Amino acid sequence: MQDDFFKYQAQTTPHPLAVEISHAKGSYIYDINGKAYLDFVAGVSANSLGHCNAKVINAVKQQLDLYLHVMVYGEYIQQPAVKLSKLLAQHLPAPLDTTYLVNSGTEAIEGSIKLARRYTGRSEIISAKNAYHGNTLGSLSLMDFEERKKPFYPLLPDIKHLKFNSESDIALITEQTAAVVLETIQGGAGFIEPKNNWLKKVQDRCNAVGALLILDEIQPGIGRTGKLFGFQNYNCKPDIVVTGKGLGGGLPIGAFTASNDMMRTLSDNPKLGHITTFGGNPVIAAAALATLQEITQSNLIKDTLEKEELFRNHLQHSKIKEIRGRGLMLALILDNPDAVSKVILTAQDQGLILFWLLFEPNAVRITPPLTISNEEIISGCKILTAILDTL
Ligand SMILES: Cc1ncc(COP(=O)(O)O)c(C=O)c1O
């Protein structure tokens, strides 16, 4: 299988981790040799309820017996998609009550950019330095990492970048701006939280000049930071909220939610302003609905803050310079990239899954399932600190 993997499946790097998976359950992934790996990454913040959660599996199985794909998005009334959109509306502040379901995070970002341009009649989009919003051409245009962007030029015009948490850069937002797109907590940059009410200041500036605030909650959203949506920690409210990853409970999804008034501009004059074949797919929407129900009806969201405490208490080590982030979105900052790679690769050997962050070479990612137990946290931290002892 290894040879076929490298020969037939397109690769993203020359050195993938290449663990060959047999099955996964709860907080563990098992390889074909029967080795168990405690998962501190959750498919990069996607498996919010762990692996093969019984409620998600049951919802999928029930839907499999009824129907799979029947029609492109938006034409037929399919209960899972309607119920999921309604449940999102019930948990979001007014007027965010109308959701467009798509197939991935980056697609949801693309949809939100189109919506902002269509609604405001403006073209300029402002995003943040070190932002990551996905890899299709529109989302890639929002990134400021020249080395990764340049080979794919030309990208979208009219993009500006401000510095996350910079008060003076807020002045870049003007009457020309259609939207400001920000991750609520910057992920790839190193789990950087907004400081000093910065998001609220950005929101106020957007309101003053008629620009929209789009918050990318694809990673922090759906319970990971002690609130259902990350922005609820920071006294602000977006005009469009974008979700994905953890919403799907292990299946591929993206969603952007706005007011009904705003969203209607995509379906009229001209109609078909945004279309997708598989968006809102009934099996995936059923999985997402079960995931969102479980996260909103259990103690999981509240527990993330206690679990954060547990991680912080068990990760006190001289080799850790700082632990950034909130809830179950934590980044350990080490001395240098070599130490980071050594920790991640040794941990994998010892049955603990950790991972890198995109733009912060000194960070080790810890984003476990929200369902991880206290015992699992403690046993993973023991492995991790023992590896740090050897650095
Ligand atoms: C903050 C953020 N936005 C957007 C995306 C893109 O989502 P997807 O990979 O589902 O297209 C990601 C994925 O890592 C992300 O972390």
Ligand as a Chemical Component Dictionary entry (heavy atoms), coordinates in Angstrom:
data_LIG
# 
_chem_comp.id                   LIG 
_chem_comp.type                 NON-POLYMER 
_chem_comp.pdbx_formal_charge   0 
_chem_comp.three_letter_code    LIG 
# 
loop_
_chem_comp_atom.comp_id 
_chem_comp_atom.atom_id 
_chem_comp_atom.alt_atom_id 
_chem_comp_atom.type_symbol 
_chem_comp_atom.charge 
_chem_comp_atom.model_Cartn_x 
_chem_comp_atom.model_Cartn_y 
_chem_comp_atom.model_Cartn_z 
_chem_comp_atom.pdbx_ordinal 
LIG C1 C1 C 0 -9.265  28.857 9.628 1  
LIG C2 C2 C 0 -9.432  27.992 8.423 2  
LIG N1 N1 N 0 -10.130 28.450 7.367 3  
LIG C3 C3 C 0 -10.320 27.705 6.273 4  
LIG C4 C4 C 0 -9.790  26.432 6.169 5  
LIG C5 C5 C 0 -10.018 25.627 4.922 6  
LIG O1 O1 O 0 -10.902 24.585 5.176 7  
LIG P1 P1 P 0 -10.888 23.302 4.201 8  
LIG O2 O2 O 0 -9.572  22.647 4.343 9  
LIG O3 O3 O 0 -12.051 22.474 4.682 10 
LIG O4 O4 O 0 -11.118 23.830 2.825 11 
LIG C6 C6 C 0 -9.048  25.917 7.229 12 
LIG C7 C7 C 0 -8.428  24.587 7.139 13 
LIG O5 O5 O 0 -7.425  24.275 7.744 14 
LIG C8 C8 C 0 -8.867  26.709 8.389 15 
LIG O6 O6 O 0 -8.154  26.258 9.450 16 
# 
loop_
_chem_comp_bond.comp_id 
_chem_comp_bond.atom_id_1 
_chem_comp_bond.atom_id_2 
_chem_comp_bond.value_order 
_chem_comp_bond.pdbx_ordinal 
LIG C1 C2 SING 1  
LIG C2 N1 SING 2  
LIG C2 C8 DOUB 3  
LIG N1 C3 DOUB 4  
LIG C3 C4 SING 5  
LIG C4 C5 SING 6  
LIG C4 C6 DOUB 7  
LIG C5 O1 SING 8  
LIG O1 P1 SING 9  
LIG P1 O2 DOUB 10 
LIG P1 O3 SING 11 
LIG P1 O4 SING 12 
LIG C6 C7 SING 13 
LIG C6 C8 SING 14 
LIG C7 O5 DOUB 15 
LIG C8 O6 SING 16 
# 
